[in-house]
Structure formats: C-alpha cells, structure tokens
Amino acid sequence: MSLFKARDWWSTALGEKEEFDQGCLCVADVDNSGSGQDKITVGSYMGYLRIFNPHPVKPGDGMQAEDLLLEVQLRDSVLQVEVGKFVSGTELLHLAVLHCRKLCVYAVSGTLGNVEHGNQYQIKLMYEHNLQRTACNMTYGPFGGVKGRDLICIQSMDGMLMLFEQESYAFGRFLPGFLLPGPLTYSSRTDSFITVSSCQQVESYKYQVLAFATDADERQETEQQKLSSGKRLVMDWVLNIGEQALDICVVSFNQTSSVFVLGERNFFCLKDNGQIRFMKKLDCSPSCFLPYCSVSEGTINTLVGNHNNMLHVYQDVTLKWATQLPHIPVAVKVGNLQDLKGVIVTLSDSGHLQCSYLGTDPSLFQAPKVESREINYEELDREMKKLQKIIKESTKTQDILPRSEKDYDDLRITAEVSPDLDVVSQAIDSEVRAEAVPSVTVKITLQSRLAVQKTKLSICVQPPLALTHDQFIFDDIESCESKVVALSVFLKGNCPPAELEGSAVASYSTPTDLNPEGIPRVARCKFRLPLRLICFPAQPSKTANHKLTIDTNKPPVSLVNLFPDFADQSDEDQVNVLGFQFLTGSRITLLASKTSQRYRIQSEQLEDLWLITKELTFRLEEYFKKQNSKDFTCTFSGSVPLQEYFELIDRHFEVEHVLALSNSCERGAYGFTGQVIQVVMILCALSTLCLWTGADHNLALNSSLIHIILMLRLNAEKFEELLSERAIQFRAIERRLLTRFKDKTPAPLQHLDTLLEGTYRQIIALADAAEENQTNMFQAFTKLKSATQLVIMLISLWQKLSTDQVAILEATFLPLMQDTQELGWEESVDAAISHLLRTCLSKSSKEQALTLTSQLSIPKDTSRLKKHITLLCDRLAKGGRLCLSTDTNIQQTMVMPGGCTPIPESDLEERTGVQDSTTMFTSHRHLTKQKSKTDFPQGALEEAEKP
C-alpha cells in the first residue's frame, strides 16, 4: 500500500556483524554547538559508540569520512544512549551511556581544524556509577520538579528502580509483583514513572511515593516492620492492555500530556490518569514507534515501523502516509540535520543507519566550492597504514638479539602427527595400570635448502609421555635433500601429562669459506598430540566435586561435531554430554547447554579439568575458524577458584608432625627399629599425600599440591641427610670389621656383623624411600602444573588478557620445567609474583622502592605464597595490567564479573596469616554455586546427562 519509497537522504552501514536495539539510537545536539543541528549517536552491543553529522552533497550519497565525528570502542556492551542535562553546575547537554553493570556520563566536545575535514571530536568521562544489579533500560527527566537538570532512573533485570541524582546515588526501590522488565518512561507533568509489567498492565508510580517507600535493601522485612516503619510502594493507577508492550513514550502538547504504548498488535493513547484516549489495531507486527508533535497541524503524529519494511504515519487513529524502507527498523527518531527539519532517522538490528524524508525532493541547491578537488581516500588510507606500521615498529621493545632479515631457513623441519593411533601399540615399560596403552606415530621431515653438516635431531615431549626414539644423528645433508624419521609417543608414567605438545629441535652447522667447520644453527618446530593418546570415551558422570563453565559468543555446537573421535555418530544422547576417562582412571564429563552458549566441564579432581578445557577451547576455535567466523571468543564469568586453590593446605598440615617424628627417630630415640619405623611412616605419609588427591573429598587440588611438593622437597632433603649418616656409619663398621679380620689373634666381633647387616638394610630402605619420594615429587609437580595452567586460563578468560599478558602470567606461575632440590617451584613463583606486585601491579611508589632478597631457599610454609597469589588476583581484578615496563602502573577501575568481589587491599596487606588470605574468597564459592545454577538450569543439565 506504499505510495512512495522513503527518499534516501543519507545512509551508512555500521561495523561488521554488530547488533543494535531500540535504545541504541539517539538524535540530539550532543556537542552543544548551538547551531540547532542535531547529531546522530549510535551505540552497539559490541561496545562501539559512534557520533555522526551527515553532510551529503546531494540526496542519496553515502557516508563520507568527515561525516563520522567520533568512533570509540568501550569496554562493555551499550544498552542505551540518551542526551540530557546530566552534570551538576551546568545546563549543557551530556551523553549518558548505559552498560550492563555501569552507567557512564560523557561530555562531547570538538576542536576546529585548519582544513575542512580536520575537526577533532573527543569524549570525556564526567562520572560513572557501578551498578550492583544488571541493568535493562533507563529513563531521565526533572524528577521531583527540579529545574535546569535531569535525573536518571535505571530499571534492573530483577525489578529494581535505581535513581541517580547526577553524580550521586539517591535510592532504589523494587517494583511489586515483578517478573520481567518492560519499557520505562517518565511523565514530567504528573511527576511519575510509567512502565508495562509482565502482567500486561500499564502501571504508574509517583516519584514522591517511590522516595518515601521502604528502601530496596530492606525488601525482606517482617510484617511488624512493615507496619512500624516506611511505606509500601503503591501504584498511582493501573490499566490492563491485554498484551505485551514493545515501547512506551510520553508526549506533552497544548498543556496536556498523553501516554503512548506500542503493543504487539495495537498501539494505545492514554490520558494522565490512565484512561484510554484511543487505540488502533495494527495490520502488521510492529517493531518500533515514535510519537511527535506536529506544530504546523496542531496534532500529535505517530511513526510506526513494522516487520514488513514499512513505516506508517498515523494522525490519531488515521493512517496519513505509508512508505517503504530498505530494512526493518528497530529504532526511529526525528531530527534537524543540515537545515533540513523533520529528517526521519531509522536503525536496523544489523546496523543499517538511514536518514530519509517523505514526499518529493526539496530544494537543496548549494553553490559549488571554488577550486575544490576530490580527495583520494584510498591513497590516504594506504599512507596512513604505512605511517602506523612505522610508528608501531619503532615503539616495539627491542629484542636481545637482532632478528634475521631472511624469511627462510637453511634447514626446515616439519612434524606430522598421524590422525589415527597405532594399530599395534609401541608402548614399552609403561607404568600405566590399564589394559592397553595406545601410541601414535609422529613423522619428522628435515628439508635442507643448503648443504648442512653435523645434524642432530632431538624430539622432546612432556613427561610422563615418552618416546620410542628421542635422538637421530645425520652426518651430512646435501642441498635440497630430505630426511624423514618416524617415532611413536605413548604414556609411560601413571599420571596424565600437563601438556599434549611436543617439540622437535635440529642443531646443525652451515659451512662457509672462512669457517669450514660451520656456523652452529638451530631449527625448531612444535607438534600437537591427539587427546585419544591419554584418554578414551566413557560414560558421563552426574556428580563431580569440581565444575567449570565456559561462556562463548556463538551458538552451542554439537559435541559430536567437536569430538568426532570420542562421540558415537549414531548416539543422539552424546550431542550435549560426553564422557572422558584418562588411562590413569580419572573421569571427566563435558556438557553443552541446549539453550545458552555455555559449556561445562566437571570432574572429581581439579587438575583433570585442564586438558579437556584446553582441548574444548582449541576445537571451538578451529570449528568457527572453518566457519569463517573471526569474532569468536571464550569467556569465564565465574570466580577464579582461589578458595579451592588454598583450602587443602590446612588439611595436610599434619605432614609436619611426620617430619617431627622423623627428627626424633634420627636422634636415636628408637634405635634401629626406630629408623625402620621412620622410613615406613614417611613412605605412608607420601603415599597418603599422593593418593589423597584422588579420594572422595571436596578439596582444593592446587593448594594441596603446593603443600605436597613443599613437604616432598623437605623429605628429600631429610633422606639425603639420613643416607649420608648411614653411609658414614656403614663405612665405620666396615673398617672395624676389617681391623678385626686382619688381627692375628682372633677376637669376638661383639655383634658388629649384626650392626653391619642392620645398617645395610637401613641404607637400602632409605634409598628406596628416596627413589619413591622422587617419583611422588614428579607426579605432584605434574598435577600442580596442570592445575596452575587451568588457573592461568581462567584468569585470562576472566580478565580478557592479551597474548603478551598471558605469556607474562605463564612465566610467573610456571618458571621451571621440573622441580629440583636446589631450586623449587614455591620460591621461584613467590619471587616472580613479588616482582610483579612491586613493578607493574604496584599501588604506589613506596611499593616500587621495596627491595627483594636475592637468595632463594625452601620456605617454611606456604602462607606467604598464598598471600601473594591472592594479592595478585586482587590487583588484576581492580584493573591492573601485566607488562614488563614499570611505567604503566596506574590501575583502572573496572566492573567485576559475577562472583568476583574486590578485596580491600589495606586489610589484605595488614593480614599475614593464612586464614586471612583464604577467608577473603569465602564468598566466591557460594557465589560460584549460585552462578552455576543460573547459567546452567538444573533441568537442562539432567536432560543432557541422560545416558
């Protein structure tokens, strides 16, 4: 029924794959230019904020570079943008931006340039409010009849109205009978807030009633308190419209005001007291609307957009005009742009922004510019990219050694891992207690560009993985010659590895005229081992002590497509749930939500979550990369499990009693029998420490592993001392026996032979105990590496760290490839974290002036390390940035994700006990449980877990 199409005056497309809604568009003179010309402000759910000032040379032109005044990317998604008098002490207009957990007010200003396209615009943050609840929408106005300023009211997702008197928070009130949030507006004539509840009712609340009602913090109150203090929140009026509302707006005209409500099938016009003035049944499903005053006609007109790409103009209930749009509008505004009044601005959900008008072309003649020349934007873009590249290269941190200018190597090394496991396993001398230990073949290819000599190939994998061959030696490799070697990888130790990556390193020499022996060089490549090498499919488990939830920004993917090597294609139950079992016996369950974009990994032991979590994120990235999706990201919205990281330390404090007993035995309190008892008790303690992590206790693995490794290192030192003493004793007995045997006159041995045999048994027992202690140290350190890498991944996903920051975090928490008696993990990590807290994460210059001790030794306990780890996470949560420079040590305030509350640093630094550092995160576990219930409905989990 369209007479004409909407005449395109100016249009543009915003971003790529961005999403918009009705609150993302605002048209106003945001920069206070005073010229009467409005600017278009657009925010997106991806966090981009753009301000446009269209200046088309002729109607229908696209966007020029100078039309975009400002484009910035904010940290959080933009839910709504509004322009009003939001700053005290001035009546200038400011921009209010609503995020999920924050309200920011900016001042937009511009600086004139020397040329036409040289004007510069910037935004300045005037103030911000961190919200305790997730926001839905907001409205503003002169609440309470104030003059010359606007106040802001935000509606949260749980039904709370939060009112802000510009820079300060006023109060908050819960709406009665609230279920789901609806559209919200403010009527200045009646000084009331009007909304549409989930009961399909239009409800009005007076501002004074909200101000004198019971505070939102006292929502759970007794009946006696309701009668004695405060007032209940009572509606001014209510009207049942019988359908859900999409939007609501108040228009004042001729000393009266009307409330317009857009429903799913009708739009209503109400009086101030809630009585229906008129209603209109719509023929098409509406998407947005805008009532506005027509000064020339003395009436109120309404623009209604629908899902048929149509824009209808109503005067009361009469349809005056219908026009065709190129998109479905989700927001519509009217503004004055370039001396053209009444320009219709529409925005689609995909970011198509258009300024159009109705009717015929107006007269927009402009005198041509004198000596105007066209600007070659492509050439300018190329020049800008070239200059930016030069600036970026000049500001980079210089390497220790200059990089080679060649983009090729004399010897190229590549690794190819077989997609299938070996038909006949090549595993030898494996300690894994399983029916079959699989192996996988890896082919290493050496391709020489020039003649090289003395080539030695070394292949390395992370223990407890092992290789059938780890070294190959080639005398000489001629130019353009290839060498191919094959080897097999299998699991040898009885614990899962911390990494499924291996590396191949080739050292060789390239001869020259001046140096015939050759210049030593190194070539290296990495390869990734399959997950089937260490685990196999198993039945999912419904119960687990440790659970993690990974969020994504893409629709959930079937686990059959992600793990085709573990899932049965014919089993429909494995679409959302999958079970893994390590060769060592541990079982892990992976669940994919059917409705949300979340994945859950759960297991009885925390360190077992690492490999499955890493494999999940890796396969998700590869999957969406094949789908040509470049904006896929994984996030972690829960709390970092520091409470579980420290909980088990106190449980294992009894190990020190074992050491005390060993000291008393060493003093000779129990003689030879006491030495045997000592060895047996230490062995039992070590077995308990290493097996307790697999017991049915809800314990924090990382903390226990830290304590286990510390105790094992102390035991290793004790074993060395005992072995040294017994060896001295054994040699002394041997000398006495030899003296007796050499004596010409036979003399009684006086039980020296018995003493020699007893000392020999003690040495053998101590050597076996030291060997078992070394094995336990290796297993505990491997588990600690897995759990620590999991914590590093969660921190990086939680704080959205860059690749460089993650590398710094890995170098801090994993500085050693293996734990030794001379240099251990505890003192190394403590020194690294102390350095970060003193440099890039410092709060003041006093902390930077602190000097750290250069001597590293085994600590007495782990309280200092736990305190520093807690402080590191606290500084990162408050906006600290990891870097190698000490200049950027200013912490920025940011919103904590769910369950991660900031820790008072002053209290933390005053406390030195272990209990103080652990109680800081006591609430995290409780919040994590609540978060998991919210993110993954229990019904959905039970449905997904059905075998």
Helices and strands as residue ranges (DSSP letters): E 4-5, E 7-13, G 22-24, E 25-28, E 39-43, E 48-52, E 61-62, G 65-67, E 68-73, E 80-84, E 94-98, E 102-111, G 116-118, E 120-130, E 135-141, G 143-145, E 151-156, E 160-165, E 168-174, E 184-187, E 192-196, E 201-206, H 207-212, G 216-218, H 223-228, E 237-240, E 245-253, E 256-263, E 266-270, E 276-281, E 286-294, E 299-306, E 310-315, E 318-324, E 329-337, E 340-348, E 352-357, H 377-395, E 411-417, E 439-448, E 452-461, E 465-467, E 471-477, E 482-491, E 501-510, E 519-528, G 531-533, E 535-538, E 546-552, H 559-562, G 572-575, E 577-582, E 587-592, E 598-603, G 606-608, H 609-626, E 634-635, H 642-646, G 647-649, H 655-666, H 671-692, H 701-742, H 752-799, H 803-813, H 825-838, H 845-848, H 863-877, H 905-910, H 914-919, H 922-935, H 938-944
